[in-house]
Amino acid sequence: MTIKFLITSLIVILIPSAGVIYTITHGLFRDKLASIAAALVCTLRILPHVLASIIGITTVVQINIQTFQLAGTAYLFYIAWEIWRESGKLKTKQIKKQKI
């Protein structure tokens, strides 16, 4: 390990994440129960990523990255095609001004 790696790791560890800031904010400006709920929700947000890495989806994606890029490109073309062939004009509503 180099000194650059150690300094970078220390900086990353010391900077709080969005979940930590969110939980602390709820703890300061709301009650204890809101802070606990915020911490629980922030923890539950991580679980799908942890499960995906345990199952090995990350490895599959890395091996077949070109396939996923082509699928993403095809999906974007599909969305563009659907928007392009959609018939009709943009419908807007007139909002009546109310007199106060």
C-alpha positions as CSV (number, residue, x, y, z in Angstrom):
1,M,0.0,0.0,0.0
2,T,1.2,3.4,-0.9
3,I,0.8,6.6,1.1
4,K,-1.5,8.0,-1.6
5,F,-3.8,5.1,-1.2
6,L,-3.8,5.4,2.6
7,I,-4.5,9.2,2.5
8,T,-7.3,8.6,-0.1
9,S,-8.9,5.9,2.0
10,L,-8.8,8.1,5.1
11,I,-10.5,10.9,3.3
12,V,-13.2,8.6,2.0
13,I,-13.8,7.2,5.4
14,L,-14.0,10.6,7.1
15,I,-16.5,12.1,4.7
16,P,-20.0,11.2,5.8
17,S,-22.4,9.7,3.2
18,A,-25.8,11.0,2.3
19,G,-27.4,8.4,4.5
20,V,-25.4,9.5,7.5
21,I,-26.3,13.1,7.0
22,Y,-30.0,12.2,6.5
23,T,-30.0,10.1,9.7
24,I,-28.3,12.8,11.7
25,T,-30.7,15.5,10.4
26,H,-33.7,13.4,11.4
27,G,-32.1,12.9,14.8
28,L,-31.5,16.6,15.4
29,F,-34.7,18.0,14.1
30,R,-37.2,15.2,14.8
31,D,-37.5,12.6,17.5
32,K,-35.5,9.5,18.3
33,L,-38.0,7.2,16.5
34,A,-37.6,9.2,13.2
35,S,-33.8,8.9,13.4
36,I,-34.0,5.1,13.9
37,A,-36.4,4.8,11.0
38,A,-34.1,6.8,8.8
39,A,-31.2,4.6,9.7
40,L,-33.2,1.5,9.0
41,V,-34.3,2.8,5.6
42,C,-30.8,3.8,4.7
43,T,-29.6,0.3,5.6
44,L,-32.4,-1.4,3.6
45,R,-31.4,0.6,0.5
46,I,-28.0,-1.1,0.5
47,L,-29.4,-4.7,0.6
48,P,-30.3,-5.1,-3.1
49,H,-26.7,-4.2,-4.1
50,V,-25.3,-6.6,-1.5
51,L,-27.5,-9.4,-2.7
52,A,-26.6,-8.7,-6.3
53,S,-22.9,-9.0,-5.5
54,I,-23.4,-12.1,-3.4
55,I,-25.3,-13.8,-6.3
56,G,-22.6,-12.8,-8.7
57,I,-24.6,-10.5,-11.0
58,T,-21.8,-8.0,-10.9
59,T,-19.4,-10.6,-12.5
60,V,-22.0,-11.4,-15.2
61,V,-22.4,-7.7,-16.0
62,Q,-18.7,-7.2,-16.1
63,I,-18.1,-10.2,-18.4
64,N,-21.0,-9.3,-20.7
65,I,-20.7,-5.5,-20.6
66,Q,-21.0,-5.2,-24.4
67,T,-24.2,-7.1,-24.3
68,F,-25.7,-4.8,-21.7
69,Q,-24.5,-1.8,-23.6
70,L,-26.2,-3.1,-26.8
71,A,-29.4,-3.8,-24.8
72,G,-29.4,-0.3,-23.4
73,T,-28.9,1.2,-26.8
74,A,-31.7,-0.9,-28.3
75,Y,-34.0,0.2,-25.4
76,L,-33.2,3.9,-26.1
77,F,-33.9,3.4,-29.8
78,Y,-37.2,1.7,-28.8
79,I,-38.2,4.7,-26.7
80,A,-37.2,7.1,-29.4
81,W,-39.3,5.1,-32.0
82,E,-42.4,5.1,-29.7
83,I,-42.1,8.9,-29.2
84,W,-41.6,9.5,-32.9
85,R,-44.5,7.5,-34.1
86,E,-46.9,8.7,-31.4
87,S,-49.7,10.5,-33.2
88,G,-51.5,13.6,-32.1
89,K,-50.6,16.9,-30.8
90,L,-49.6,17.9,-27.4
91,K,-52.7,18.5,-25.4
92,T,-52.8,21.4,-23.0
93,K,-55.5,22.7,-20.7
94,Q,-56.4,26.3,-20.4
95,I,-56.4,27.4,-16.8
96,K,-59.1,30.0,-15.9
97,K,-58.0,32.8,-13.8
98,Q,-60.0,33.3,-10.7
99,K,-60.9,36.7,-9.4
100,I,-60.0,37.3,-5.9
